[in-house]
Amino acid sequence: MHADRVLVVNAGSSSLKLRLLEGVEVVRSADLPAGGDAGAALRDWPTPDVVGHRVVHGGTEFTGPVRVDAGVRRALGELTDLAPLHQPTSLAALDAVSAMLPGVPAVTCFDTAFHADIPDAAATCAVPLEWRQRWGIRRYGFHGLSHAWAARRAAELVGRPVEQLRVVSCHLGAGASVTAVLGGRSVDTTMGFTPLDGLVMATRSGSVDPGLVLWLLEHEHLAAHEVAASLEQRSGLLALAGTADLEEVVRRSRVRDPRAVLALEVYLHALVAGVAAMTAATGGLDVLVLTGGVGEHSAVVRARAAAALAFLGVVLDGPANDRAHADADVSAPGSSVRTLVVTAREDLQIAHEVRTLPG
């Protein structure tokens, strides 16, 4: 799709980010709270050629960017049960911006799409066939727009085609996941059927024994919605340290606050295990990428994770890690693995995908 001027709408569970790109340059931007008035924010902006929307879940139907029409909009609404915290905010932003810009085409880009073609061995859940066929149960994976950008940018930074690289990308923010990228394609990821799976996150538990959930339902007589709310909103770092802010966890761990020390150790244990598992999926490691708010800004998390991953060849340059900002190579000289800090740019990935569409 020919589109020099792309408006990117990124609606998350807690924020609404608007970016107007001309080529790859951001010429206007606005950050609003979730549910903010996108129409008011865009009122005096130049009219874009196309609007690209981030949508968390595309199910099995949407495995790449798609131009929105009434049928697509209806199908996206039907996927809400798979991402109840995120899908409604994305669709509300889609409706609001489309109402304001009725003559401008809208394209949806999906966090699940990058993982749509992971091998069956990685995608398939070992549950009854009827469940898989009737309800589409599989590992979907998320943060795909961020992981896709991280892999593309990593290839640029190391000066090699992404098709020649084994990349493990760590998106570490309030939500967190690790993805194995082989030859530019996702081949495994830590999130599964929902974004609750995998790493320890700010308020989400990450992976827990499903037997624990069944035990709580049967023996403690908790309602399903109570368990869901607790695992989504009252677990993770918040449950372990009393705060969801990893920077505060790090500060308190330095003075040996026992809850903060434990929280950081649990967080890192899951992260290191995730990276090691994804390295197995790629058959080795050329580039380790850290992105997202924590990945970009926490030198402590990067340093401690790297120390635990030294057996894979990950060695950091301490001073480079301490001063890293924006896109940076923090590898030690001679390290067999390049370790990169990459700024999360879902906006550029969305614009790239929009422009790949015909028409």
C-alpha positions as CSV (number, residue, x, y, z in Angstrom):
1,M,0.0,0.0,0.0
2,H,1.4,3.4,-1.0
3,A,1.4,5.4,2.2
4,D,4.1,7.9,3.0
5,R,2.1,9.4,5.9
6,V,0.9,6.7,8.4
7,L,-1.0,7.3,11.6
8,V,-0.2,4.5,14.1
9,V,-2.7,3.9,16.8
10,N,-1.4,1.7,19.7
11,A,-4.1,1.1,22.3
12,G,-2.9,-0.8,25.3
13,S,-4.6,-1.8,28.5
14,S,-3.3,1.3,30.2
15,S,-2.4,3.8,27.5
16,L,-3.2,5.0,24.0
17,K,-0.3,6.1,21.9
18,L,-0.7,8.0,18.7
19,R,2.2,8.5,16.2
20,L,2.1,10.2,12.8
21,L,5.0,9.0,10.7
22,E,6.2,10.4,7.4
23,G,8.5,7.8,6.1
24,V,10.2,6.6,9.3
25,E,10.2,10.0,11.1
26,V,7.6,10.8,13.8
27,V,6.2,14.2,13.0
28,R,3.4,14.3,15.6
29,S,2.8,12.2,18.7
30,A,0.4,12.0,21.7
31,D,0.3,9.7,24.7
32,L,-3.1,9.4,26.3
33,P,-4.5,7.2,29.1
34,A,-6.5,4.2,28.0
35,G,-9.8,5.3,26.7
36,G,-8.5,8.8,26.0
37,D,-10.2,11.0,23.4
38,A,-8.3,10.1,20.3
39,G,-10.5,12.4,18.2
40,A,-9.7,15.4,20.2
41,A,-5.9,14.6,20.1
42,L,-6.0,14.3,16.3
43,R,-8.2,17.3,15.6
44,D,-5.4,19.5,14.2
45,W,-3.1,16.8,12.8
46,P,-2.5,16.5,9.1
47,T,-4.6,13.8,7.4
48,P,-2.8,10.5,7.1
49,D,-2.8,8.3,4.0
50,V,-3.6,5.3,6.1
51,V,-4.2,4.4,9.7
52,G,-2.4,1.4,11.2
53,H,-3.9,-0.1,14.4
54,R,-2.2,-2.4,16.8
55,V,-4.6,-5.3,17.7
56,V,-3.4,-7.8,20.3
57,H,-5.3,-10.9,19.0
58,G,-5.9,-12.1,15.5
59,G,-6.9,-15.6,16.3
60,T,-6.2,-18.2,13.6
61,E,-7.9,-16.1,10.9
62,F,-5.7,-13.1,10.8
63,T,-2.0,-13.9,10.3
64,G,-0.9,-10.7,8.8
65,P,-2.0,-7.1,8.3
66,V,-5.5,-6.7,7.0
67,R,-7.6,-3.8,5.7
68,V,-10.6,-3.2,7.9
69,D,-14.1,-3.6,6.6
70,A,-17.4,-4.4,8.3
71,G,-16.7,-8.2,8.2
72,V,-13.2,-7.8,9.6
73,R,-14.5,-5.5,12.4
74,R,-17.1,-8.0,13.3
75,A,-14.6,-10.9,13.4
76,L,-12.2,-8.9,15.6
77,G,-15.0,-8.3,18.1
78,E,-15.7,-12.1,18.2
79,L,-12.1,-12.6,19.4
80,T,-12.5,-10.5,22.5
81,D,-12.8,-13.5,24.8
82,L,-9.2,-14.5,23.9
83,A,-7.8,-11.1,25.0
84,P,-10.4,-9.5,27.3
85,L,-8.0,-6.9,28.7
86,H,-6.7,-5.7,25.4
87,Q,-9.1,-6.3,22.5
88,P,-11.8,-3.9,23.7
89,T,-9.5,-1.0,24.0
90,S,-8.0,-1.6,20.6
91,L,-11.4,-1.9,19.0
92,A,-12.7,1.2,20.8
93,A,-9.7,3.2,19.4
94,L,-10.3,1.7,15.9
95,D,-14.0,2.8,16.0
96,A,-13.1,6.3,17.3
97,V,-10.4,7.1,14.8
98,S,-12.4,5.6,11.9
99,A,-15.3,7.8,12.8
100,M,-13.1,10.8,12.7
101,L,-11.3,9.8,9.5
102,P,-14.0,8.0,7.5
103,G,-12.3,8.4,4.2
104,V,-8.9,7.1,5.3
105,P,-8.3,3.3,5.1
106,A,-7.6,1.5,8.3
107,V,-5.3,-1.5,8.6
108,T,-5.0,-3.8,11.6
109,C,-1.7,-5.3,12.6
110,F,-1.6,-8.1,15.1
111,D,0.6,-9.1,18.0
112,T,-0.1,-12.7,17.3
113,A,0.7,-12.7,13.6
114,F,4.5,-12.9,14.0
115,H,4.0,-16.3,15.7
116,A,1.3,-17.6,13.4
117,D,3.7,-20.0,11.6
118,I,5.7,-21.3,14.5
119,P,6.3,-25.1,14.1
120,D,3.5,-27.4,15.2
121,A,5.7,-28.8,17.9
122,A,5.9,-25.4,19.5
123,A,2.3,-24.3,18.7
124,T,0.4,-27.4,19.8
125,C,-1.0,-27.9,23.3
126,A,-1.2,-31.5,24.5
127,V,-4.9,-31.3,25.3
128,P,-7.8,-33.3,23.8
129,L,-8.2,-33.1,20.1
130,E,-11.8,-31.9,20.5
131,W,-10.6,-28.8,22.4
132,R,-8.1,-27.9,19.8
133,Q,-10.5,-28.3,17.0
134,R,-13.6,-26.8,18.6
135,W,-12.0,-23.8,20.4
136,G,-8.8,-23.2,18.5
137,I,-6.6,-23.9,21.5
138,R,-2.9,-23.5,20.6
139,R,0.0,-21.4,21.6
140,Y,-0.6,-18.0,20.0
141,G,2.2,-15.9,21.4
142,F,2.1,-12.1,21.8
143,H,4.3,-9.0,21.6
144,G,4.9,-10.1,18.0
145,L,5.1,-6.5,16.6
146,S,7.8,-5.7,19.2
147,H,9.7,-9.0,18.6
148,A,9.5,-8.5,14.8
149,W,11.0,-5.0,15.0
150,A,13.7,-6.1,17.5
151,A,14.9,-8.8,15.2
152,R,14.9,-6.5,12.1
153,R,16.7,-3.8,14.0
154,A,19.2,-6.2,15.5
155,A,20.2,-7.4,12.0
156,E,20.8,-3.8,11.0
157,L,22.9,-3.1,14.0
158,V,25.1,-6.2,13.5
159,G,25.3,-5.7,9.8
160,R,24.0,-9.1,8.7
161,P,20.8,-10.2,7.0
162,V,18.2,-11.3,9.5
163,E,17.8,-14.5,7.5
164,Q,21.3,-15.5,8.6
165,L,20.8,-14.9,12.3
166,R,19.7,-16.8,15.4
167,V,18.1,-14.2,17.5
168,V,16.5,-14.4,21.0
169,S,14.4,-11.3,21.7
170,C,13.3,-10.3,25.2
171,H,10.4,-7.9,25.4
172,L,10.5,-6.8,29.0
173,G,7.9,-4.3,30.1
174,A,4.8,-4.6,32.3
175,G,4.1,-7.6,30.2
176,A,7.1,-9.7,29.2
177,S,7.9,-12.5,26.8
178,V,10.9,-14.1,25.0
179,T,10.8,-15.2,21.4
180,A,13.1,-17.4,19.3
181,V,13.7,-15.9,15.9
182,L,15.4,-18.1,13.3
183,G,16.0,-16.7,9.8
184,G,13.7,-13.7,10.5
185,R,10.8,-15.9,11.6
186,S,9.4,-16.7,15.0
187,V,9.9,-20.4,15.9
188,D,8.9,-20.4,19.5
189,T,7.8,-17.9,22.3
190,T,7.1,-18.0,26.0
191,M,3.6,-16.7,25.9
192,G,0.9,-19.2,25.0
193,F,-2.9,-19.3,24.6
194,T,-3.1,-16.1,26.5
195,P,-0.7,-13.3,27.5
196,L,-0.7,-14.7,31.1
197,D,1.8,-17.5,30.2
198,G,5.5,-17.5,30.4
199,L,7.7,-15.0,32.4
200,V,7.0,-13.3,35.7
201,M,5.6,-9.9,34.9
202,A,4.6,-6.7,36.7
203,T,1.2,-8.0,37.9
204,R,0.8,-11.3,36.0
205,S,2.0,-14.6,37.4
206,G,3.5,-16.0,34.3
207,S,3.5,-19.8,34.0
208,V,1.9,-21.7,36.9
209,D,0.9,-25.3,37.3
210,P,-2.6,-25.7,35.9
211,G,-3.2,-28.1,38.8
212,L,-2.9,-25.1,41.1
213,V,-5.8,-23.4,39.4
214,L,-7.9,-26.5,39.6
215,W,-7.0,-26.9,43.3
216,L,-8.1,-23.4,44.1
217,L,-11.4,-23.9,42.2
218,E,-12.2,-27.2,43.8
219,H,-10.8,-26.9,47.4
220,E,-11.0,-23.2,48.2
221,H,-14.1,-22.7,46.1
222,L,-12.8,-19.6,44.4
223,A,-14.8,-18.4,41.4
224,A,-13.1,-18.5,38.1
225,H,-13.2,-14.8,37.7
226,E,-11.5,-14.4,41.1
227,V,-8.6,-16.6,40.1
228,A,-8.3,-14.9,36.8
229,A,-8.2,-11.4,38.4
230,S,-5.6,-12.6,40.9
231,L,-3.3,-14.1,38.3
232,E,-3.7,-11.1,36.0
233,Q,-3.7,-8.2,38.4
234,R,-2.4,-9.2,41.8
235,S,0.5,-11.6,41.0
236,G,4.0,-11.2,39.5
237,L,6.3,-8.6,41.1
238,L,3.4,-7.0,42.8
239,A,2.6,-10.2,44.7
240,L,6.3,-10.9,45.5
241,A,7.6,-7.4,46.4
242,G,4.4,-5.4,47.0
243,T,5.2,-3.2,44.0
244,A,4.9,-3.7,40.2
245,D,7.7,-1.2,39.6
246,L,10.9,-3.2,38.8
247,E,13.0,-0.1,39.4
248,E,11.7,0.1,42.9
249,V,12.3,-3.7,43.3
250,V,16.0,-3.2,42.3
251,R,16.4,-0.2,44.6
252,R,15.0,-2.1,47.6
253,S,17.0,-5.2,46.7
254,R,20.2,-3.2,47.1
255,V,19.4,-2.6,50.7
256,R,18.6,-6.3,51.1
257,D,14.9,-5.9,51.5
258,P,14.0,-9.6,51.6
259,R,10.8,-9.4,49.6
260,A,12.5,-7.3,46.9
261,V,15.5,-9.7,46.8
262,L,13.2,-12.7,46.3
263,A,11.1,-10.9,43.7
264,L,14.2,-10.0,41.6
265,E,15.6,-13.5,41.9
266,V,12.3,-15.1,40.8
267,Y,12.0,-12.6,37.9
268,L,15.5,-13.3,36.7
269,H,15.1,-17.1,37.2
270,A,12.2,-17.1,34.8
271,L,13.9,-14.8,32.3
272,V,17.1,-16.8,32.1
273,A,15.1,-20.1,31.8
274,G,13.1,-18.5,29.0
275,V,16.2,-17.3,27.1
276,A,17.8,-20.7,27.4
277,A,14.6,-22.4,26.2
278,M,14.4,-20.1,23.2
279,T,18.1,-20.7,22.4
280,A,17.3,-24.4,22.2
281,A,14.6,-23.6,19.7
282,T,17.0,-21.6,17.4
283,G,19.8,-24.2,17.8
284,G,22.2,-21.6,19.2
285,L,22.5,-17.9,19.7
286,D,24.0,-15.1,17.6
287,V,22.2,-12.1,19.0
288,L,20.4,-11.5,22.3
289,V,18.1,-8.5,22.2
290,L,16.6,-6.7,25.2
291,T,13.8,-4.3,24.5
292,G,10.7,-2.8,26.3
293,G,10.8,-0.6,29.3
294,V,12.8,-2.9,31.6
295,G,15.0,-4.3,28.8
296,E,15.9,-0.8,27.7
297,H,16.4,0.9,31.0
298,S,17.5,-1.7,33.7
299,A,21.2,-2.2,33.5
300,V,20.9,-4.4,36.6
301,V,18.5,-6.9,35.0
302,R,20.7,-7.0,31.8
303,A,23.9,-7.6,33.8
304,R,22.5,-10.3,36.1
305,A,20.7,-12.1,33.3
306,A,23.9,-12.0,31.2
307,A,25.9,-13.4,34.0
308,A,23.6,-16.4,34.3
309,L,23.7,-16.9,30.5
310,A,27.5,-16.9,30.3
311,F,27.4,-20.6,29.4
312,L,25.7,-19.6,26.1
313,G,28.5,-17.1,25.3
314,V,26.7,-14.0,26.6
315,V,29.2,-11.6,28.0
316,L,28.6,-7.9,28.6
317,D,30.8,-4.8,28.6
318,G,30.0,-3.4,32.0
319,P,30.6,0.3,31.3
320,A,28.7,0.0,28.0
321,N,25.8,-1.7,29.7
322,D,25.7,0.9,32.4
323,R,25.5,3.8,30.0
324,A,23.4,2.2,27.3
325,H,20.5,4.2,25.9
326,A,18.5,4.0,22.6
327,D,20.0,1.3,20.3
328,A,23.3,0.1,21.7
329,D,25.6,-2.9,21.5
330,V,26.6,-3.8,25.1
331,S,28.6,-6.9,24.2
332,A,32.1,-7.4,25.6
333,P,34.9,-7.4,23.0
334,G,35.3,-11.0,21.7
335,S,31.9,-12.2,23.0
336,S,30.5,-14.9,20.8
337,V,27.0,-13.5,21.3
338,R,26.1,-9.9,20.4
339,T,23.9,-8.4,23.1
340,L,21.9,-5.4,22.0
341,V,19.6,-2.9,23.7
342,V,16.9,-2.0,21.2
343,T,14.3,0.7,21.6
344,A,10.8,-0.8,21.2
345,R,9.3,0.7,18.0
346,E,6.0,-1.0,17.4
347,D,5.1,2.1,15.4
348,L,7.7,1.5,12.8
349,Q,6.8,-2.2,12.6
350,I,3.2,-1.3,12.1
351,A,4.0,1.3,9.4
352,H,6.2,-1.3,7.7
353,E,3.5,-3.9,7.7
354,V,0.9,-1.4,6.5
355,R,3.1,-0.6,3.5
356,T,3.5,-4.2,2.6
357,L,-0.2,-4.5,1.8
358,P,-1.2,-4.3,-1.9
359,G,-3.4,-1.4,-3.0
